[in-house]
Amino acid sequence: MDLNKAIRELHQELDKLNEVIAALESFERTGTLPESHRRGRKSMGDEERLRVSERMKKYWAGRRKKKSQASGRG
């Protein structure tokens, strides 16, 4: 086993444990947990989803129009 890799992994685990310990200590003092960091995609609200939908409908209509004009020339 690569000793440097093992040490690096242990340091990463230690960092995670220190974060958890700090969060628990904060909870003990304040009674509320700190906000977690979300990963991944941001969810869209209904209004934003509607705007994107309308924008994409216009986009694809324009693409279809260009394609039909290009194929009609031949």
N, C-alpha and C positions, 0 to 999 in steps of 0.2 A: 504494500500500500504506500502511496506517495505521502510522505510525512507532511509536506507543505500543504497538500490538499486537505488532509485531515485537520490541520491547525486552522486553515481558512474556514472550513465548515464549522468548527467549534466556535470560532470568533463570530460567525454569522448567527449561530444558535444563541450565543451569549448576548449579542445585540438584541435579538428578539425577546429574550427573557428579561433584559433590562427595560425594554419598552413596556412589557406586560407588568412588571413590578412597579414602574412609574405610574402606569394607568391605575393600578390597584391602590397605590398610595394616594393618588389624587382623589379617587373615589372615597377612600376612607376619610379624607379631609373635607371634601365638599358634598359628598352624598350623590354626586352625578358622575357618570362615566364620560370621559372625553369623547368627542365625535370621532368616529372611525374614518379612515381614508377609503373612499370607494374606488374601486378599480373597474375598468371596463367601460362600456358605452354609457353615455348620459342618456337618460330616458327623456323622451319628448312629451310635451303636454299636448292636449287636443288641438289648441290653436296653432301651435307650431307645426304639428303634423298636417293640418289642413293647408297651411301656407306651402309646405314642401310638396304636398300632393298637387296643388294647383300649379306650382312652378314646374313640376315634372311633367304634368299633362301638356303644358305649353311647349316644353322642350321636345317631347316625343312627337307632338303634332308637327312641329317645325321640321324634325328629322324625317318624318313620313312625307311631308310636302317636298322637301329637297330630293328625297329618293325618287318620288314619282315624277318630278320634273326631269331628273337626270335620266331615268329609264325611258321617258317619253320622247326624248330627243332622237333616239336611234332610228 
